[in-house]
Amino acid sequence: MAKSKTITKALELFGQYTGLVLFAIFTIFPFWWAVSVGLSEDPSNTWLFPRSFIPTDPGLMWFQRVFAEIPFMTYLKNSTLMSIGTIVGVVIISVLAGYPLARLKFPGKNLIFVAIIATMMLPMEVGMIPNFITMTRYLGLGDTLTGAILPNLAGAFGIFLMKQAFEQIPQDLIDAARVDGATELQILWRVMVPVTAPSIAALAIFTLVNAWNDYVWPQLILSTREKMPLAVGVFNDLTGPFAVSTSLVMAAVVLTIIPVLIFFAFTQRYFISGLDGAVK
């Protein structure tokens, strides 16, 4: 009986790890192909499977051409500024909105929360025209990085994530702070924020990925090449005169992804623990 259970457990583990390995291969497949093509100075094997997954005459020629033929560093600077501004704004707004929804009592709280969550069901395209008119005509922020950042600051996901995180904090901790005379803002910034730091880090990672990869809205609001982020600038440049060079496109794609991978590599433990605390 015990032997049968051991065999069954071993088969279950084998099936689970097999599924994970297959999923990892499926996930890594496009990035590995892009890296291999970008490193291959001989592009003749680009479309030959599986030879394209092993660099032919490996070198950095295509990566050097990316820096030489497009203003990559300008795009990188714009993406960095947009991502940092978006992260700071999203975190502040999500924390300030999530705390009262989680811990304070006021009329209409549940209705407000339902209305916020309902916005997650709407496609992104619904808000593009109103946001474009607001940014260009009313605020005069057309073709500016500020105009590209502002519409992305108030997101339902961030508010929901922080509300769930704040609800996990023991009420006794908040009551003790109130007995000591702390105001609600002091409780928020000195008690709640430090305790929920992993959830805030997870929100920052989600926000970074979305802001870094955002294409549609920056493409719509920005018209000057010098203000475009990586996702927009690289795509526009490499679908023009350089579209025939697949190796150049892949080298640019790899360079675009690397900063996010580095950031995630250093913050993944906060990301995992933050999500774990938010969904308990």
N, C-alpha and C positions, 0 to 999 in steps of 0.2 A: 504493500500500500504506500509506504513511504517512498519507495523507489519510483512508483508511478507518479506520485506528486512531484518528485524531483524532475522527472523527465518532462512532465507537463509544464513546470515552471521554466525549465531550460528552453523548451520550444517557444513559450511565450516571450521570453527575453530575446531569443533569436529573431523572432518575427518583429519585435519592437525595434531592435537595433538594425535589422535589415531595412525596415521602413525608414528609419532615421537616415541611414546611409544613402538610400535612394533619393530621399528628399534633399539631402545635402548636395548630392551630385546634380540634381535638377536645378537647385538654387544657384550653385556655383558655376554651372555650365556657361551661361552667357558672359560672365565676368572673366572666366579663364580664357575663353575664346578671344575676348577683346584684348586681354593682356598678351596672349600669344601672337596675335596678328600685329599688335603695336610693336612688339619686340622683333618681329621678323623683318629684316631689311629686304629680304626677297619675298615679294607679295604673291608669288605664283601659286602658293599653296593655300591661299586665303579661303577658297571655297571647296577645298578637298578634305573630306572627312575620312579618317580622323587625323590626317597629317597636319591640318591647320591648328591642332592643339599642342603642337611642338614647334617652338620658334625655329625658323629657318634663317641661318646666318644672323643670330641674335645680336642686337645692337640698339642704340638709343637714337638712331637717325630720325625716326618719325616723331619722337618726343621733342627733339631739338627743333624740328620744323614747326611744331605747334607753337613754340615760344617765338620763333623767328617770323612766322607768317600771319599770326593773329595776335591781337593785344590780350593775351591770356592773363597776364598779371593784373590788367585793369579790370577784366571780368571777375577775377578772383577777389580783388579788393571790394568790388561792388557786392558780390555774393556774401562776403564776410560781413560787411556793414549791414546788409539787409537781414542776414541771419541773426546777428547779435541784437539788432534793434527789435526784431520780431520776438526773439526769445525773452528779452527783458520785458517787453510790453505784455506778452501772453502770460508770463509768470505772475506779474504784478496784478493784472486784471483777474486772472483765474483765482489767485489767492484771496483778493479782496471780495470777489463775488462768491467764492466757495465757502468762506467762513460763515457769513450770515445765513446762508442756505443750510448749513450743517448744524450750527449751534445757536442761532438766535431765533426768537419767536416773534413773528410779525404777521399782520393780515395779508393773505394772498401768497404766502411763501410757496406753498405747493403748486399753485397756479403758475407762478413765475418760473419755477423749476421745470415744470412740464413744458412751458412755452420755449424755454431755452433748449431743452432736449429735442423738442419738435423740429428745431432748425437743423438738426443733424440729418433729418430725413429729406431735406431739400437739396437738390443738386447745386453744385457750385455756380453753374451758369445763371441761376435765378438772380443772383445779386450782382452780376457783372455790370449790367447797364445802369442800375441805380448807383452803384459804387463809382462807375466811370463818370457819370454826370456830377456826382457829389465832389469827387476829387478835382475834376477839371473846371467846372463852372462855378461851384459854390466856394470851394476852398483854394482854388488856383494852384493845385498841386500836381497838375499834369506834367508828365515827363520829369518827375523827381523821385528820388529814392524814398522820400517820406510818403509820397502818394502810393508807392508800391508796397510799403510796409503797413500803413494804417488799416486797410480793410481786413488784414489777417490777424489783428490783435485780439479781438473778442471772439473766441471760439468756444462752442458748446462743449467740445471734448475736454478742454483744459478745466473748465468750470466743474464738469461732472467728475473728473479725476480728483481734483482737490477737495470737492465736497465729500467724496467717498473716503479720502484720506483723513480729513478732519473728523469724520464721524467715528473713526477707530480710536481716537484719543480718549482716554478715560475721563469721565465727567469730573471726578474728584480732583484731577489736576487743574482743571479750569476753575472749579469752586475754590480751591486753595489760593489761586492767584487773585480771585475776586475778593476773598477775605483779606488778603494783604493790601487791598486798595488799588489793584491794577485796573486800568481802563480796558475797554474791549480791544482798542488798537495795541495796547501794551501786551495783552494776552496773545493777540494774533502774532506780533512780531517777535516777542521774547519767549513764548511758550510753544505755540502751534507750529510756526515756521521751522524752528530748529528740529522739532520732533518729526515733522513730515518732510525733512530734507530729501530722503530717497525718492519720495513721490514727486517732489519738485524737480529733481534731477531727471527722472523718467519723462516728465512733461517737457523739460528742456531738450531732451534727445529727440522726442517725437517732433517737437516744433522745429528743431534744427533740420531734420530730414525733410520735412514738408517745405520749409522756407528755402532750403538749398536747391531742392528739385522743382520748385514752383516755376512753371513756364507760361501758362496761359495769361494770368493776370499781369505779370511784368511785361510780357510781349504786347499786351493791350495798352498799358498805361505809359510805357517808355518808348520813345522814338529816337533818342540820341544814342548812338553806338557806345559812346564813352560812359554811359550810365547803365548799360545792360549787365545783368548778372551772367554767370557762366552758362546756365541752362539755356538762356536766350541767345547770348552772343555767340557761343560756340556753335549752336545749331544754325543760326543765320549765316555764319561765315562758312561752315563746312557743308552747307547745302547749296552754296554758290559756286565759285570757281574751283573749289577743291573737292566737290562732291564725287568726282571720279576716283579719288584716292581713298579707298576703304581703310588702308593702314593708317593714314593721317587721322581719319575720323575716329578709329578705335583708340589711337594714342591719346587724343583729346578726351574721349570718354573716360579712359582710365584715370587721367589726371584730374578730371572733374570729380570722380568718385573717391579718390584717395583721402582727401581731407575729412570726409564724413566717416570713413572707415577708421581712421586714426582716432577721431573723437570718440567713436563708439567703443573702440578697443580699450580706452582709458576709463570709460564710464559705464561699461556694461554691468558691473556689479550693482551700481546704483539703479540702473535701469530695471534689472530683474527684481531687486528687493523693493523698489518703488511700486512696481506693478503688483507684487505680491501683497503689499500692505494696502493697496487701493481696492483690491477685489475681495478681500476677506469679508 
